[in-house]
Amino acid sequence: MQRLLPTEEHVSTDAWVSISYGSGALGRRHLSDWGSASGRPLLCLLPGMASCLAPVLLLLLLLGSPSAVAPNRCVDAADACTADARCQQLRTAYVVQCLGRAAPGGCPRARCRRALRRFFARGPPELTHALLFCPCGGPACAERRRQTFVPSCAFSGPEPAPPSCLAPLDACEHSRVCRPRLLAFQASCAPPPSNLDSCLRDQVPSCLRAYAGLVGTAVTPNYVDNASARVAPWCDCGASGNRREECEVFRGLFTRNRCLDRAIQAFDGGWPSVLHDQLDPHQDPEHSLLQVSSADASLEGISMFSVLPVLALQPLL
């Protein structure tokens, strides 16, 4: 199996390091560029690499490498995003934020979710939606899809068990960002009043847009496992007391919503044609990997060291 970790090629007397991924060099950076605002040692690339790359290694283990045999639409979606400068730039920004460390055992969830909202608001919709709704026929693809936006930070909390859905719902209702998005989702993914057992064909695009708009809010949904396309927020109704019915109604917007289910399934039939243009076999993969500028405003204040392993593992994210 090909070695996928960044490898140290050379450390000279003036502390320059060259990093490569597979056979493609990702460039040469000075160690002073990798300083961390949190005071992490600059040389953690060397003896402390395992601890520094732990979040990325976790993603690597979960996602695995693309299969050369079975087609994987989520790999195609990731490749297409990488080939587009804007999509790649915004995706790298949220991955860097969501893999950051705010405190031991924690993550900068507010910054992570803000970067995710920016990704879905400013990225090309056909590419961002392809990453979020890529159709899967097996668990490897489905797990990759489930890990699309670093759910360990953006989706689930540090506690092993999910909280009551009333907590994120109450937070959403008091949020100027979340509340209008949740209302839009309810309106866009609901069956028509004239026939509650059916869904309108032309509501698919608006339903998918509204669902994507919830990612990065207090009620961020995600795929619940790698065996289905079922989605839900990170919560349950086991401890909702006398508000159990309200809790179940909210969770049912995701778990018992046939119009949402059909919209996600319908995305396969409308697989964006732009992906075929982006996945040009003659495109230089090394060029597309390096389209993100470290001077971009969305990456301001982020350690270059934190960006480097993300760039090295771009094909797997």
Phi, psi and omega in degrees: 000134182298139178288126187252353181281148172301142183240142178278119180266322185199136171234108185272182184292337179261019170065043171262145181231136175251129184246139177229157174232115185062237180258001184255123179285136179266358176119178186236125183231148175276143183299334179293340178286347187256020179299149180245136179297339181274000178087014179294137182304140180295328185270021179293347175299332187265271182291335184257023185302321184300315181288326181291325184263008185308313180298320181290321178297324178298315177297320180300316180294322182288320187273328183069186179258153181301140180280138178275352184256298184278133176295143183225105183295332179289327174293317178301318180295319179294319179296319180294321178294319179298326182283347179257123187301315183292314180297316180297318181298312181290325180290318177299322180298316182285327178296317179299315181295316186286340177268000181288171180236117177271329181198163178305124179079003182239180178215159179282075189299320181298315179291322178300310182292326178295319178294325177294317178299321179294322179300311183283337180277326187249343180283160176300120186304322182295333179271317179294321178290327177297323177292323185278326187243017182305128182287141184233146177245005181205168184293328181295313177296316182295325178290322176299317178297319181295332182266008188308314185245041174051067186296340179298338177250312187281336188250291184272159179264181180289341181285146181292332181252144179291151178280176172295142179296344180294330181294304177295328179296314178297319179297320180294318182295339179257010182253129178291338178276313188281317189302310180295331179289321178293320177297320178295321178296315179300318182287322186280333184250017180265150175291156179296144181301332182287338181208094185289352180262006182230169178228144180282136181297322185280002178269356182301307181301316182291326178294315180294321177297317181293321177297313179299329179293341178279341180292124184099008177250183180295339181247036180308122176265166176200169175292136187277341179200183179253022180244001183202180175252023179287141182233157178188158170289167179278082180189166173217185184243021183292333183237043184262359174057226183281005175253023183302316182297317178300319179297314182294323178297316179297311182295327179295340175301336180252317188272341180229045183243096184294331179289322175294315179302315181292325179295317179295318179294325182290340181299330179299316182292335180252032182313120190305129179293338180298334179297324180293326178288321182290326184271052178289120182296345181268359181287144179283111183294329181291324179296316182292331179293334188252024182280351180274125180269134179290347180270358181299141184298330183290344180254010183300131177086002182263137180298133176298330178296324180289333180284325190302308180296332177294316177298322181296330184253019183308318182298342183262354184263000000 
